[in-house]
Amino acid sequence: MPYFESKDRTVFSPVDERLQTIYNWLEKHHKTIGGSTLFDEIADELERLDQELSKKEGEPK
């Protein structure tokens, strides 16, 4: 699983491909805004959405 290090956290590539654009944006800008509140909130939301979407994928329809 791809990832990158930014200031004080590790950001992992999402399992759900629909979130890849957000991950790519974070990776592109982590050197300039990494460690900021904005960066941390977006990274937290990326992780939360990835977990939520992964759970829904496993549920029967």
N, CA, C and O atoms as a Tinker XYZ file with bonds, in Angstrom:
   244  protein
     1  N      0.851000   -1.177000    0.000000    73     2
     2  CA     0.000000    0.000000    0.000000    64     1     3
     3  C      0.897000    1.241000    0.000000    63     2     4     5
     4  O      1.713000    1.413000    0.906000    81     3
     5  N      0.754000    2.090000   -0.992000    73     3     6
     6  CA     1.567000    3.316000   -1.049000    64     5     7
     7  C      1.232000    4.261000    0.113000    63     6     8     9
     8  O      0.112000    4.281000    0.623000    81     7
     9  N      2.220000    5.023000    0.501000    73     7    10
    10  CA     2.038000    6.015000    1.555000    64     9    11
    11  C      3.130000    7.070000    1.427000    63    10    12    13
    12  O      4.083000    6.908000    0.665000    81    11
    13  N      2.976000    8.157000    2.190000    73    11    14
    14  CA     4.032000    9.143000    2.284000    64    13    15
    15  C      4.062000    9.692000    3.704000    63    14    16    17
    16  O      3.061000    9.679000    4.421000    81    15
    17  N      5.232000   10.169000    4.084000    73    15    18
    18  CA     5.433000   10.774000    5.402000    64    17    19
    19  C      5.292000   12.279000    5.254000    63    18    20    21
    20  O      5.816000   12.873000    4.312000    81    19
    21  N      4.582000   12.890000    6.192000    73    19    22
    22  CA     4.424000   14.339000    6.183000    64    21    23
    23  C      4.519000   14.862000    7.605000    63    22    24    25
    24  O      3.715000   14.505000    8.466000    81    23
    25  N      5.495000   15.700000    7.840000    73    23    26
    26  CA     5.727000   16.311000    9.160000    64    25    27
    27  C      5.578000   15.281000   10.268000    63    26    28    29
    28  O      6.520000   14.542000   10.554000    81    27
    29  N      4.405000   15.218000   10.900000    73    27    30
    30  CA     4.235000   14.357000   12.070000    64    29    31
    31  C      3.225000   13.226000   11.861000    63    30    32    33
    32  O      2.645000   12.726000   12.824000    81    31
    33  N      3.017000   12.827000   10.614000    73    31    34
    34  CA     2.063000   11.738000   10.368000    64    33    35
    35  C      2.392000   10.996000    9.081000    63    34    36    37
    36  O      3.112000   11.496000    8.217000    81    35
    37  N      1.848000    9.796000    8.980000    73    35    38
    38  CA     1.956000    8.993000    7.769000    64    37    39
    39  C      0.584000    8.979000    7.118000    63    38    40    41
    40  O     -0.419000    8.735000    7.789000    81    39
    41  N      0.532000    9.239000    5.821000    73    39    42
    42  CA    -0.734000    9.230000    5.082000    64    41    43
    43  C     -0.688000    8.043000    4.120000    63    42    44    45
    44  O      0.190000    7.951000    3.262000    81    43
    45  N     -1.660000    7.135000    4.286000    73    43    46
    46  CA    -1.727000    5.941000    3.462000    64    45    47
    47  C     -2.679000    6.133000    2.290000    63    46    48    49
    48  O     -3.684000    6.836000    2.397000    81    47
    49  N     -2.351000    5.506000    1.184000    73    47    50
    50  CA    -3.208000    5.530000    0.010000    64    49    51
    51  C     -4.530000    4.845000    0.352000    63    50    52    53
    52  O     -4.532000    3.823000    1.038000    81    51
    53  N     -5.653000    5.391000   -0.113000    73    51    54
    54  CA    -6.942000    4.787000    0.210000    64    53    55
    55  C     -7.153000    3.464000   -0.522000    63    54    56    57
    56  O     -6.625000    3.231000   -1.609000    81    55
    57  N     -7.943000    2.616000    0.117000    73    55    58
    58  CA    -8.326000    1.355000   -0.504000    64    57    59
    59  C     -9.336000    1.630000   -1.616000    63    58    60    61
    60  O     -9.280000    1.027000   -2.687000    81    59
    61  N    -10.254000    2.547000   -1.342000    73    59    62
    62  CA   -11.301000    2.891000   -2.306000    64    61    63
    63  C    -10.735000    3.875000   -3.338000    63    62    64    65
    64  O    -10.320000    4.979000   -2.985000    81    63
    65  N    -10.724000    3.476000   -4.588000    73    63    66
    66  CA   -10.135000    4.279000   -5.662000    64    65    67
    67  C    -10.813000    5.631000   -5.849000    63    66    68    69
    68  O    -10.202000    6.553000   -6.388000    81    67
    69  N    -12.062000    5.766000   -5.416000    73    67    70
    70  CA   -12.775000    7.034000   -5.568000    64    69    71
    71  C    -12.129000    8.152000   -4.746000    63    70    72    73
    72  O    -12.381000    9.329000   -5.007000    81    71
    73  N    -11.313000    7.807000   -3.773000    73    71    74
    74  CA   -10.664000    8.789000   -2.916000    64    73    75
    75  C     -9.231000    9.101000   -3.336000    63    74    76    77
    76  O     -8.543000    9.884000   -2.681000    81    75
    77  N     -8.790000    8.493000   -4.417000    73    75    78
    78  CA    -7.406000    8.652000   -4.855000    64    77    79
    79  C     -7.053000   10.104000   -5.184000    63    78    80    81
    80  O     -5.921000   10.527000   -4.952000    81    79
    81  N     -7.993000   10.860000   -5.713000    73    79    82
    82  CA    -7.739000   12.264000   -6.055000    64    81    83
    83  C     -7.377000   13.074000   -4.811000    63    82    84    85
    84  O     -6.480000   13.916000   -4.856000    81    83
    85  N     -8.069000   12.821000   -3.708000    73    83    86
    86  CA    -7.762000   13.526000   -2.456000    64    85    87
    87  C     -6.370000   13.143000   -1.966000    63    86    88    89
    88  O     -5.589000   14.003000   -1.559000    81    87
    89  N     -6.067000   11.859000   -2.008000    73    87    90
    90  CA    -4.742000   11.385000   -1.604000    64    89    91
    91  C     -3.651000   12.036000   -2.457000    63    90    92    93
    92  O     -2.637000   12.494000   -1.932000    81    91
    93  N     -3.863000   12.075000   -3.759000    73    91    94
    94  CA    -2.873000   12.675000   -4.665000    64    93    95
    95  C     -2.662000   14.154000   -4.357000    63    94    96    97
    96  O     -1.536000   14.648000   -4.414000    81    95
    97  N     -3.744000   14.861000   -4.029000    73    95    98
    98  CA    -3.646000   16.268000   -3.692000    64    97    99
    99  C     -2.836000   16.455000   -2.408000    63    98   100   101
   100  O     -1.965000   17.322000   -2.334000    81    99
   101  N     -3.130000   15.638000   -1.408000    73    99   102
   102  CA    -2.378000   15.716000   -0.152000    64   101   103
   103  C     -0.897000   15.432000   -0.383000    63   102   104   105
   104  O     -0.035000   16.123000    0.161000    81   103
   105  N     -0.607000   14.415000   -1.188000    73   103   106
   106  CA     0.781000   14.072000   -1.461000    64   105   107
   107  C      1.502000   15.215000   -2.185000    63   106   108   109
   108  O      2.660000   15.511000   -1.890000    81   107
   109  N      0.819000   15.845000   -3.118000    73   107   110
   110  CA     1.414000   16.939000   -3.894000    64   109   111
   111  C      1.737000   18.150000   -3.021000    63   110   112   113
   112  O      2.745000   18.824000   -3.233000    81   111
   113  N      0.873000   18.423000   -2.033000    73   111   114
   114  CA     1.000000   19.652000   -1.245000    64   113   115
   115  C      1.555000   19.449000    0.162000    63   114   116   117
   116  O      1.644000   20.413000    0.922000    81   115
   117  N      1.926000   18.235000    0.530000    73   115   118
   118  CA     2.332000   18.001000    1.910000    64   117   119
   119  C      3.591000   18.757000    2.313000    63   118   120   121
   120  O      3.768000   19.067000    3.491000    81   119
   121  N      4.464000   19.059000    1.366000    73   119   122
   122  CA     5.690000   19.793000    1.733000    64   121   123
   123  C      5.407000   21.243000    2.113000    63   122   124   125
   124  O      6.157000   21.840000    2.887000    81   123
   125  N      4.330000   21.812000    1.574000    73   123   126
   126  CA     4.027000   23.207000    1.889000    64   125   127
   127  C      2.994000   23.359000    3.003000    63   126   128   129
   128  O      3.093000   24.292000    3.799000    81   127
   129  N      2.004000   22.464000    3.079000    73   127   130
   130  CA     0.969000   22.636000    4.108000    64   129   131
   131  C      0.934000   21.497000    5.123000    63   130   132   133
   132  O      0.097000   21.504000    6.026000    81   131
   133  N      1.829000   20.521000    4.991000    73   131   134
   134  CA     1.869000   19.415000    5.937000    64   133   135
   135  C      2.049000   19.931000    7.355000    63   134   136   137
   136  O      2.855000   20.830000    7.594000    81   135
   137  N      1.301000   19.364000    8.295000    73   135   138
   138  CA     1.364000   19.798000    9.678000    64   137   139
   139  C      0.362000   20.885000   10.016000    63   138   140   141
   140  O      0.139000   21.176000   11.191000    81   139
   141  N     -0.245000   21.488000    9.004000    73   139   142
   142  CA    -1.248000   22.523000    9.266000    64   141   143
   143  C     -2.571000   21.880000    9.657000    63   142   144   145
   144  O     -2.798000   20.695000    9.413000    81   143
   145  N     -3.428000   22.669000   10.259000    73   143   146
   146  CA    -4.755000   22.181000   10.650000    64   145   147
   147  C     -5.531000   21.731000    9.420000    63   146   148   149
   148  O     -6.199000   20.697000    9.451000    81   147
   149  N     -5.450000   22.496000    8.344000    73   147   150
   150  CA    -6.152000   22.143000    7.104000    64   149   151
   151  C     -5.697000   20.778000    6.601000    63   150   152   153
   152  O     -6.524000   19.913000    6.312000    81   151
   153  N     -4.396000   20.585000    6.497000    73   151   154
   154  CA    -3.850000   19.316000    6.013000    64   153   155
   155  C     -4.311000   18.164000    6.897000    63   154   156   157
   156  O     -4.774000   17.139000    6.396000    81   155
   157  N     -4.184000   18.331000    8.209000    73   155   158
   158  CA    -4.555000   17.261000    9.136000    64   157   159
   159  C     -6.043000   16.920000    9.052000    63   158   160   161
   160  O     -6.410000   15.747000    9.111000    81   159
   161  N     -6.893000   17.925000    8.915000    73   159   162
   162  CA    -8.329000   17.672000    8.822000    64   161   163
   163  C     -8.685000   16.941000    7.530000    63   162   164   165
   164  O     -9.529000   16.046000    7.543000    81   163
   165  N     -8.057000   17.309000    6.423000    73   163   166
   166  CA    -8.322000   16.622000    5.156000    64   165   167
   167  C     -7.815000   15.187000    5.225000    63   166   168   169
   168  O     -8.496000   14.270000    4.766000    81   167
   169  N     -6.628000   14.980000    5.793000    73   167   170
   170  CA    -6.084000   13.623000    5.918000    64   169   171
   171  C     -6.966000   12.770000    6.836000    63   170   172   173
   172  O     -7.203000   11.597000    6.547000    81   171
   173  N     -7.450000   13.348000    7.932000    73   171   174
   174  CA    -8.350000   12.619000    8.833000    64   173   175
   175  C     -9.639000   12.232000    8.115000    63   174   176   177
   176  O    -10.135000   11.115000    8.265000    81   175
   177  N    -10.167000   13.157000    7.344000    73   175   178
   178  CA   -11.410000   12.890000    6.604000    64   177   179
   179  C    -11.193000   11.826000    5.533000    63   178   180   181
   180  O    -12.064000   10.985000    5.310000    81   179
   181  N    -10.049000   11.856000    4.876000    73   179   182
   182  CA    -9.709000   10.829000    3.891000    64   181   183
   183  C     -9.712000    9.450000    4.544000    63   182   184   185
   184  O    -10.290000    8.508000    4.000000    81   183
   185  N     -9.076000    9.326000    5.698000    73   183   186
   186  CA    -9.038000    8.044000    6.413000    64   185   187
   187  C    -10.438000    7.601000    6.825000    63   186   188   189
   188  O    -10.795000    6.433000    6.671000    81   187
   189  N    -11.238000    8.543000    7.355000    73   187   190
   190  CA   -12.595000    8.207000    7.798000    64   189   191
   191  C    -13.460000    7.742000    6.630000    63   190   192   193
   192  O    -14.160000    6.734000    6.734000    81   191
   193  N    -13.413000    8.473000    5.526000    73   191   194
   194  CA   -14.201000    8.105000    4.352000    64   193   195
   195  C    -13.768000    6.753000    3.788000    63   194   196   197
   196  O    -14.608000    5.955000    3.373000    81   195
   197  N    -12.475000    6.498000    3.773000    73   195   198
   198  CA   -11.976000    5.233000    3.246000    64   197   199
   199  C    -12.476000    4.070000    4.099000    63   198   200   201
   200  O    -12.881000    3.037000    3.566000    81   199
   201  N    -12.449000    4.233000    5.414000    73   199   202
   202  CA   -12.952000    3.181000    6.299000    64   201   203
   203  C    -14.455000    2.983000    6.105000    63   202   204   205
   204  O    -14.936000    1.852000    6.035000    81   203
   205  N    -15.181000    4.081000    6.021000    73   203   206
   206  CA   -16.636000    4.007000    5.857000    64   205   207
   207  C    -17.015000    3.340000    4.525000    63   206   208   209
   208  O    -17.894000    2.479000    4.487000    81   207
   209  N    -16.354000    3.739000    3.448000    73   207   210
   210  CA   -16.658000    3.160000    2.139000    64   209   211
   211  C    -16.237000    1.689000    2.073000    63   210   212   213
   212  O    -16.900000    0.883000    1.419000    81   211
   213  N    -15.163000    1.347000    2.733000    73   211   214
   214  CA   -14.721000   -0.051000    2.751000    64   213   215
   215  C    -15.725000   -0.932000    3.485000    63   214   216   217
   216  O    -15.979000   -2.066000    3.078000    81   215
   217  N    -16.298000   -0.405000    4.572000    73   215   218
   218  CA   -17.316000   -1.148000    5.316000    64   217   219
   219  C    -18.553000   -1.362000    4.448000    63   218   220   221
   220  O    -19.103000   -2.462000    4.404000    81   219
   221  N    -18.993000   -0.295000    3.752000    73   219   222
   222  CA   -20.192000   -0.388000    2.920000    64   221   223
   223  C    -20.010000   -1.359000    1.768000    63   222   224   225
   224  O    -20.962000   -2.027000    1.363000    81   223
   225  N    -18.797000   -1.443000    1.235000    73   223   226
   226  CA   -18.533000   -2.383000    0.149000    64   225   227
   227  C    -18.702000   -3.820000    0.600000    63   226   228   229
   228  O    -19.075000   -4.685000   -0.192000    81   227
   229  N    -18.427000   -4.076000    1.877000    73   227   230
   230  CA   -18.528000   -5.428000    2.413000    64   229   231
   231  C    -19.939000   -5.822000    2.805000    63   230   232   233
   232  O    -20.195000   -6.998000    3.063000    81   231
   233  N    -20.862000   -4.870000    2.857000    73   231   234
   234  CA   -22.247000   -5.150000    3.251000    64   233   235
   235  C    -23.027000   -5.682000    2.068000    63   234   236   237
   236  O    -22.838000   -5.237000    0.935000    81   235
   237  N    -23.919000   -6.652000    2.338000    73   235   238
   238  CA   -24.777000   -7.145000    1.245000    64   237   239
   239  C    -25.781000   -6.090000    0.822000    63   238   240   241
   240  O    -26.231000   -5.293000    1.645000    81   239
   241  N    -26.130000   -6.082000   -0.444000    73   239   242
   242  CA   -27.068000   -5.069000   -0.973000    64   241   243
   243  C    -28.488000   -5.572000   -0.902000    63   242   244
   244  O    -29.414000   -4.865000   -1.299000    81   243
